[in-house]
Amino acid sequence: MAKSRDHIRVLFKRGFSLVELLLAITIMSFVAAVASVSVSVFLKSHAYSTSQTKVYSESVIAMERMGEGVRTSTFLLIPNGNATVRDVLAYSGGVNDDNDYYFGDPLFPRIDEDISADAGNDGQPGIDLLDDDGDSSTDEGGDATDDDEDGVADEDPLDGLDNDGDGTIDEDGAADFDGDGSPGISGMDDDGDGFVDEGGDPTDDDEDGSSGEDSLNITAFRLSNGDLLERSAIDGSETVIAENVTDFTVTYEPSVAGVSAPRVLISLSLDDGVSEPVTVTEYVYPRNTVQRTGKRVR
């Protein structure tokens, strides 16, 4: 028995032969190669999945922001009847500047109800730094009260008509935005306080004793070097809400009497070069552009 144990001990001390060592190295190399390929495939799959998720999420979130904004806005500004297909979207941002409500009820905010002659209150024709009428010129003419950049100021008051025949309704009113020569709406108790046309100032469009204090706070979206930028209605700052944008198109379809209400078709495409390209589209109906003020329908 002792001799057998000594023999085993000698074998352990002897170690591996060259053939055994080469065989072990070959096996380990094969395992490492297989593992390397598997890890590479996993990492590529993970990168693809992560990229696809990011692209899809950005497109859906951006579309939801734009769609909800159009649905609840009181003024859809770009695109419009002058240029119905654009790579810019702009609408009134729904800010209640003077914090007033019908009947004192927060469910009935009075939004964009006392607009000055310069509707955006930005000191520029149309919307500051944007081509409102799609003629490839920005802020042309220099007259801040020309809200649609057509060279004529205050020619389309708030009356539900396309007074200037440009395919857009009520887009360029004066300080007396409905043009009726009375505070608020002539002959009506606009603010529900029991008095009609009080104060005598026709530019006081909501009969609250102040004029031009609730202008259109503009929210806008535009492309810049593959980024979709959102302009804040609060302070005018711009934020990137989607990257790697290859196409952003907004199409305005005017109303057809007795057939359809006005609507816009928004199309957004993203391609980061890693995952599959994503395109999302949505028809959006602006719900508050006939009754400009009052409770916003969501």
DRENDO-1510 file (C-alpha; in Angstrom, 1 decimal, always signed):
<recs>
REC; n; res; u; v; w
REC; 1; MET; +0.0; +0.0; +0.0 .
REC; 2; ALA; +2.8; +2.4; +0.9 .
REC; 3; LYS; +4.4; +1.8; -2.5 .
REC; 4; SER; +1.2; +2.7; -4.3 .
REC; 5; ARG; +0.8; +5.9; -2.4 .
REC; 6; ASP; +4.4; +6.9; -3.2 .
REC; 7; HIS; +3.7; +6.2; -6.9 .
REC; 8; ILE; +0.7; +8.5; -6.8 .
REC; 9; ARG; +2.7; +11.2; -5.1 .
REC; 10; VAL; +5.3; +11.0; -7.7 .
REC; 11; LEU; +2.7; +11.4; -10.5 .
REC; 12; PHE; +1.4; +14.6; -8.8 .
REC; 13; LYS; +4.8; +16.0; -8.5 .
REC; 14; ARG; +5.6; +15.2; -12.2 .
REC; 15; GLY; +3.0; +17.8; -13.4 .
REC; 16; PHE; +1.6; +18.0; -17.0 .
REC; 17; SER; +3.3; +16.8; -20.1 .
REC; 18; LEU; +3.7; +19.1; -23.1 .
REC; 19; VAL; +0.9; +17.4; -24.9 .
REC; 20; GLU; -1.4; +17.8; -21.9 .
REC; 21; LEU; -0.5; +21.5; -21.5 .
REC; 22; LEU; -1.1; +22.2; -25.2 .
REC; 23; LEU; -4.4; +20.4; -25.1 .
REC; 24; ALA; -5.5; +22.4; -22.0 .
REC; 25; ILE; -4.4; +25.7; -23.7 .
REC; 26; THR; -6.3; +24.8; -26.8 .
REC; 27; ILE; -9.5; +24.0; -24.9 .
REC; 28; MET; -9.2; +27.2; -22.8 .
REC; 29; SER; -8.6; +29.3; -26.0 .
REC; 30; PHE; -11.7; +27.7; -27.6 .
REC; 31; VAL; -13.8; +28.5; -24.5 .
REC; 32; ALA; -12.5; +32.0; -24.4 .
REC; 33; ALA; -13.3; +32.6; -28.1 .
REC; 34; VAL; -16.8; +31.3; -27.7 .
REC; 35; ALA; -17.3; +33.4; -24.6 .
REC; 36; SER; -15.9; +36.5; -26.4 .
REC; 37; VAL; -18.3; +36.0; -29.3 .
REC; 38; SER; -21.2; +35.5; -26.9 .
REC; 39; VAL; -20.3; +38.7; -24.9 .
REC; 40; SER; -19.8; +40.7; -28.1 .
REC; 41; VAL; -23.2; +39.6; -29.4 .
REC; 42; PHE; -24.8; +40.4; -26.0 .
REC; 43; LEU; -23.2; +43.8; -25.9 .
REC; 44; LYS; -24.3; +44.6; -29.4 .
REC; 45; SER; -27.8; +43.4; -28.7 .
REC; 46; HIS; -27.9; +45.4; -25.5 .
REC; 47; ALA; -26.7; +48.6; -27.3 .
REC; 48; TYR; -29.3; +48.1; -30.1 .
REC; 49; SER; -32.1; +47.5; -27.6 .
REC; 50; THR; -31.1; +50.5; -25.5 .
REC; 51; SER; -30.8; +52.7; -28.6 .
REC; 52; GLN; -34.1; +51.6; -30.0 .
REC; 53; THR; -35.8; +52.2; -26.7 .
REC; 54; LYS; -34.3; +55.7; -26.4 .
REC; 55; VAL; -35.3; +56.6; -30.0 .
REC; 56; TYR; -38.8; +55.3; -29.6 .
REC; 57; SER; -39.3; +57.0; -26.2 .
REC; 58; GLU; -38.0; +60.4; -27.5 .
REC; 59; SER; -40.3; +60.3; -30.5 .
REC; 60; VAL; -43.4; +59.3; -28.5 .
REC; 61; ILE; -42.7; +61.9; -25.7 .
REC; 62; ALA; -42.1; +64.7; -28.2 .
REC; 63; MET; -45.3; +63.8; -30.2 .
REC; 64; GLU; -47.3; +63.8; -27.0 .
REC; 65; ARG; -46.0; +67.2; -25.9 .
REC; 66; MET; -46.9; +68.7; -29.3 .
REC; 67; GLY; -50.2; +67.0; -29.7 .
REC; 68; GLU; -51.4; +68.0; -26.2 .
REC; 69; GLY; -50.3; +71.6; -26.8 .
REC; 70; VAL; -52.2; +71.9; -30.1 .
REC; 71; ARG; -55.3; +70.3; -28.6 .
REC; 72; THR; -55.5; +72.8; -25.7 .
REC; 73; SER; -54.2; +75.9; -27.4 .
REC; 74; THR; -56.4; +78.9; -28.2 .
REC; 75; PHE; -54.4; +80.0; -31.3 .
REC; 76; LEU; -52.7; +77.7; -33.7 .
REC; 77; LEU; -50.2; +80.1; -35.3 .
REC; 78; ILE; -47.8; +77.9; -37.5 .
REC; 79; PRO; -48.6; +76.3; -39.9 .
REC; 80; ASN; -51.4; +78.4; -41.2 .
REC; 81; GLY; -53.3; +79.2; -44.4 .
REC; 82; ASN; -50.3; +81.0; -45.9 .
REC; 83; ALA; -48.0; +78.0; -45.8 .
REC; 84; THR; -49.8; +74.8; -44.9 .
REC; 85; VAL; -46.7; +72.5; -44.7 .
REC; 86; ARG; -43.9; +73.5; -42.4 .
REC; 87; ASP; -41.1; +72.2; -40.3 .
REC; 88; VAL; -42.2; +74.6; -37.5 .
REC; 89; LEU; -45.1; +74.3; -35.1 .
REC; 90; ALA; -46.2; +77.2; -33.0 .
REC; 91; TYR; -49.3; +77.9; -30.8 .
REC; 92; SER; -50.4; +79.9; -27.8 .
REC; 93; GLY; -49.0; +78.3; -24.8 .
REC; 94; GLY; -52.0; +78.6; -22.5 .
REC; 95; VAL; -50.5; +80.8; -19.8 .
REC; 96; ASN; -53.1; +82.7; -17.6 .
REC; 97; ASP; -51.0; +85.8; -17.2 .
REC; 98; ASP; -53.5; +87.8; -15.1 .
REC; 99; ASN; -54.7; +84.7; -13.1 .
REC; 100; ASP; -58.4; +85.3; -13.7 .
REC; 101; TYR; -61.3; +82.9; -14.1 .
REC; 102; TYR; -64.9; +82.8; -15.1 .
REC; 103; PHE; -67.1; +82.9; -12.0 .
REC; 104; GLY; -64.0; +82.6; -9.9 .
REC; 105; ASP; -63.8; +78.9; -10.7 .
REC; 106; PRO; -60.3; +77.6; -11.5 .
REC; 107; LEU; -61.9; +75.1; -13.9 .
REC; 108; PHE; -62.8; +78.0; -16.2 .
REC; 109; PRO; -59.5; +80.0; -16.8 .
REC; 110; ARG; -59.7; +83.1; -18.9 .
REC; 111; ILE; -56.7; +82.5; -21.2 .
REC; 112; ASP; -55.5; +84.8; -24.0 .
REC; 113; GLU; -58.5; +87.0; -23.5 .
REC; 114; ASP; -56.9; +90.4; -23.4 .
REC; 115; ILE; -54.3; +90.5; -26.2 .
REC; 116; SER; -52.4; +93.6; -27.1 .
REC; 117; ALA; -51.9; +94.8; -30.7 .
REC; 118; ASP; -48.6; +92.9; -30.6 .
REC; 119; ALA; -50.3; +89.6; -29.9 .
REC; 120; GLY; -47.1; +87.8; -28.8 .
REC; 121; ASN; -45.8; +90.8; -26.8 .
REC; 122; ASP; -42.3; +90.2; -28.2 .
REC; 123; GLY; -41.7; +93.4; -30.1 .
REC; 124; GLN; -41.5; +91.8; -33.5 .
REC; 125; PRO; -43.9; +91.2; -36.4 .
REC; 126; GLY; -45.4; +87.7; -36.0 .
REC; 127; ILE; -43.5; +85.5; -33.7 .
REC; 128; ASP; -39.9; +86.6; -32.8 .
REC; 129; LEU; -37.3; +84.8; -34.9 .
REC; 130; LEU; -39.8; +82.6; -36.8 .
REC; 131; ASP; -41.0; +82.8; -40.4 .
REC; 132; ASP; -44.8; +83.1; -39.7 .
REC; 133; ASP; -46.1; +83.2; -43.2 .
REC; 134; GLY; -43.6; +80.7; -44.8 .
REC; 135; ASP; -42.1; +83.2; -47.3 .
REC; 136; SER; -38.5; +82.5; -46.1 .
REC; 137; SER; -38.2; +85.9; -44.4 .
REC; 138; THR; -38.3; +86.4; -40.6 .
REC; 139; ASP; -39.8; +89.3; -38.7 .
REC; 140; GLU; -40.1; +91.4; -41.9 .
REC; 141; GLY; -41.5; +94.9; -42.0 .
REC; 142; GLY; -40.6; +95.9; -38.5 .
REC; 143; ASP; -44.1; +96.6; -37.3 .
REC; 144; ALA; -44.7; +94.6; -34.1 .
REC; 145; THR; -48.4; +94.9; -34.5 .
REC; 146; ASP; -48.4; +93.0; -37.8 .
REC; 147; ASP; -49.0; +89.6; -36.1 .
REC; 148; ASP; -49.0; +87.5; -39.4 .
REC; 149; GLU; -46.1; +89.2; -41.2 .
REC; 150; ASP; -48.2; +90.1; -44.2 .
REC; 151; GLY; -47.3; +93.8; -44.3 .
REC; 152; VAL; -50.7; +94.9; -42.9 .
REC; 153; ALA; -51.4; +95.4; -39.3 .
REC; 154; ASP; -54.6; +94.6; -37.3 .
REC; 155; GLU; -56.7; +93.5; -40.4 .
REC; 156; ASP; -58.1; +90.3; -39.0 .
REC; 157; PRO; -59.9; +90.9; -35.7 .
REC; 158; LEU; -61.5; +88.3; -33.4 .
REC; 159; ASP; -64.9; +87.7; -35.2 .
REC; 160; GLY; -64.7; +84.2; -36.6 .
REC; 161; LEU; -64.1; +85.4; -40.2 .
REC; 162; ASP; -61.1; +85.3; -42.5 .
REC; 163; ASN; -61.1; +89.0; -43.1 .
REC; 164; ASP; -57.9; +89.2; -45.1 .
REC; 165; GLY; -58.5; +86.0; -47.1 .
REC; 166; ASP; -55.3; +84.3; -46.2 .
REC; 167; GLY; -56.9; +81.1; -45.0 .
REC; 168; THR; -56.4; +81.8; -41.4 .
REC; 169; ILE; -59.0; +83.2; -39.0 .
REC; 170; ASP; -58.6; +85.9; -36.4 .
REC; 171; GLU; -54.8; +86.0; -36.5 .
REC; 172; ASP; -54.2; +89.7; -36.5 .
REC; 173; GLY; -56.4; +91.8; -34.3 .
REC; 174; ALA; -55.8; +95.3; -32.9 .
REC; 175; ALA; -55.5; +96.3; -29.2 .
REC; 176; ASP; -59.4; +96.1; -29.2 .
REC; 177; PHE; -59.0; +92.6; -30.4 .
REC; 178; ASP; -62.6; +92.0; -31.5 .
REC; 179; GLY; -62.8; +95.4; -33.1 .
REC; 180; ASP; -66.2; +96.3; -31.7 .
REC; 181; GLY; -65.3; +99.6; -30.0 .
REC; 182; SER; -66.3; +98.4; -26.5 .
REC; 183; PRO; -64.6; +96.9; -23.5 .
REC; 184; GLY; -64.9; +93.1; -23.8 .
REC; 185; ILE; -67.7; +92.1; -26.2 .
REC; 186; SER; -70.1; +94.9; -26.9 .
REC; 187; GLY; -73.3; +94.6; -24.9 .
REC; 188; MET; -72.2; +91.6; -22.8 .
REC; 189; ASP; -71.1; +91.2; -19.2 .
REC; 190; ASP; -67.7; +89.6; -20.0 .
REC; 191; ASP; -66.5; +89.0; -16.5 .
REC; 192; GLY; -69.8; +88.2; -14.8 .
REC; 193; ASP; -69.7; +91.0; -12.3 .
REC; 194; GLY; -73.2; +92.4; -13.2 .
REC; 195; PHE; -71.8; +95.3; -15.3 .
REC; 196; VAL; -71.7; +95.6; -19.1 .
REC; 197; ASP; -68.9; +97.3; -21.0 .
REC; 198; GLU; -67.6; +99.0; -17.9 .
REC; 199; GLY; -64.7; +101.4; -17.9 .
REC; 200; GLY; -65.1; +102.6; -21.5 .
REC; 201; ASP; -61.7; +101.4; -22.7 .
REC; 202; PRO; -62.2; +99.3; -25.9 .
REC; 203; THR; -58.7; +97.8; -25.5 .
REC; 204; ASP; -59.8; +96.2; -22.2 .
REC; 205; ASP; -60.9; +93.0; -23.8 .
REC; 206; ASP; -61.9; +91.3; -20.5 .
REC; 207; GLU; -63.5; +94.2; -18.7 .
REC; 208; ASP; -61.1; +93.9; -15.7 .
REC; 209; GLY; -59.8; +97.5; -15.7 .
REC; 210; SER; -56.5; +96.6; -17.4 .
REC; 211; SER; -55.5; +96.4; -21.0 .
REC; 212; GLY; -53.3; +94.0; -23.0 .
REC; 213; GLU; -52.2; +92.0; -19.9 .
REC; 214; ASP; -52.9; +88.5; -21.2 .
REC; 215; SER; -51.0; +88.1; -24.5 .
REC; 216; LEU; -50.2; +85.0; -26.5 .
REC; 217; ASN; -47.4; +83.2; -24.7 .
REC; 218; ILE; -45.9; +81.2; -27.6 .
REC; 219; THR; -44.8; +77.6; -27.5 .
REC; 220; ALA; -42.9; +76.7; -30.6 .
REC; 221; PHE; -41.0; +73.6; -32.0 .
REC; 222; ARG; -38.3; +73.8; -34.7 .
REC; 223; LEU; -35.4; +71.7; -36.1 .
REC; 224; SER; -31.8; +72.7; -35.6 .
REC; 225; ASN; -28.9; +70.5; -36.7 .
REC; 226; GLY; -30.9; +67.3; -36.1 .
REC; 227; ASP; -32.3; +68.4; -32.8 .
REC; 228; LEU; -36.0; +69.2; -32.1 .
REC; 229; LEU; -36.1; +72.3; -30.0 .
REC; 230; GLU; -39.1; +73.4; -27.8 .
REC; 231; ARG; -39.4; +77.1; -27.0 .
REC; 232; SER; -40.9; +77.7; -23.6 .
REC; 233; ALA; -44.1; +79.8; -23.3 .
REC; 234; ILE; -42.9; +81.0; -19.9 .
REC; 235; ASP; -39.4; +82.5; -20.7 .
REC; 236; GLY; -38.7; +81.8; -24.3 .
REC; 237; SER; -35.8; +79.5; -23.6 .
REC; 238; GLU; -35.3; +76.5; -25.9 .
REC; 239; THR; -34.8; +72.9; -24.8 .
REC; 240; VAL; -33.8; +69.8; -26.9 .
REC; 241; ILE; -36.6; +67.3; -26.6 .
REC; 242; ALA; -35.5; +64.9; -29.3 .
REC; 243; GLU; -32.1; +64.1; -31.0 .
REC; 244; ASN; -31.2; +62.6; -34.3 .
REC; 245; VAL; -34.3; +63.9; -36.0 .
REC; 246; THR; -34.3; +63.3; -39.8 .
REC; 247; ASP; -37.7; +64.8; -40.5 .
REC; 248; PHE; -40.2; +67.0; -38.8 .
REC; 249; THR; -43.3; +68.0; -40.8 .
REC; 250; VAL; -46.5; +69.7; -39.7 .
REC; 251; THR; -49.3; +70.0; -42.2 .
REC; 252; TYR; -52.3; +72.3; -41.6 .
REC; 253; GLU; -55.6; +71.2; -43.0 .
REC; 254; PRO; -58.3; +73.9; -42.8 .
REC; 255; SER; -61.9; +73.3; -41.9 .
REC; 256; VAL; -64.4; +72.2; -44.5 .
REC; 257; ALA; -67.9; +73.6; -43.8 .
REC; 258; GLY; -70.2; +70.8; -42.7 .
REC; 259; VAL; -67.5; +68.2; -43.2 .
REC; 260; SER; -64.5; +68.6; -40.9 .
REC; 261; ALA; -62.9; +70.8; -38.3 .
REC; 262; PRO; -59.4; +72.2; -38.9 .
REC; 263; ARG; -56.6; +69.8; -37.9 .
REC; 264; VAL; -52.9; +69.4; -38.2 .
REC; 265; LEU; -50.9; +66.3; -39.2 .
REC; 266; ILE; -47.6; +66.0; -37.2 .
REC; 267; SER; -44.9; +63.7; -38.5 .
REC; 268; LEU; -41.6; +63.0; -36.7 .
REC; 269; SER; -38.8; +60.7; -37.8 .
REC; 270; LEU; -35.7; +59.8; -35.7 .
REC; 271; ASP; -32.6; +57.7; -36.8 .
REC; 272; ASP; -29.6; +57.4; -34.6 .
REC; 273; GLY; -27.7; +55.1; -37.0 .
REC; 274; VAL; -27.6; +52.3; -34.5 .
REC; 275; SER; -31.2; +51.0; -34.2 .
REC; 276; GLU; -34.0; +51.0; -36.6 .
REC; 277; PRO; -35.4; +54.4; -37.7 .
REC; 278; VAL; -38.7; +55.4; -36.1 .
REC; 279; THR; -41.4; +57.5; -37.6 .
REC; 280; VAL; -44.5; +58.6; -35.7 .
REC; 281; THR; -47.5; +60.5; -37.0 .
REC; 282; GLU; -50.6; +61.9; -35.5 .
REC; 283; TYR; -53.7; +64.0; -36.5 .
REC; 284; VAL; -54.5; +66.6; -33.9 .
REC; 285; TYR; -57.7; +68.7; -33.7 .
REC; 286; PRO; -57.3; +72.1; -32.0 .
REC; 287; ARG; -60.4; +72.2; -29.7 .
REC; 288; ASN; -60.3; +75.8; -28.5 .
REC; 289; THR; -59.7; +77.9; -31.6 .
REC; 290; VAL; -63.3; +78.8; -32.1 .
REC; 291; GLN; -64.1; +79.7; -28.6 .
REC; 292; ARG; -60.8; +81.4; -27.9 .
REC; 293; THR; -61.2; +82.0; -24.2 .
REC; 294; GLY; -63.0; +80.2; -21.3 .
REC; 295; LYS; -62.6; +76.7; -20.1 .
REC; 296; ARG; -60.0; +74.8; -22.2 .
REC; 297; VAL; -61.3; +71.6; -23.5 .
REC; 298; ARG; -58.8; +68.7; -23.2 .
</recs>
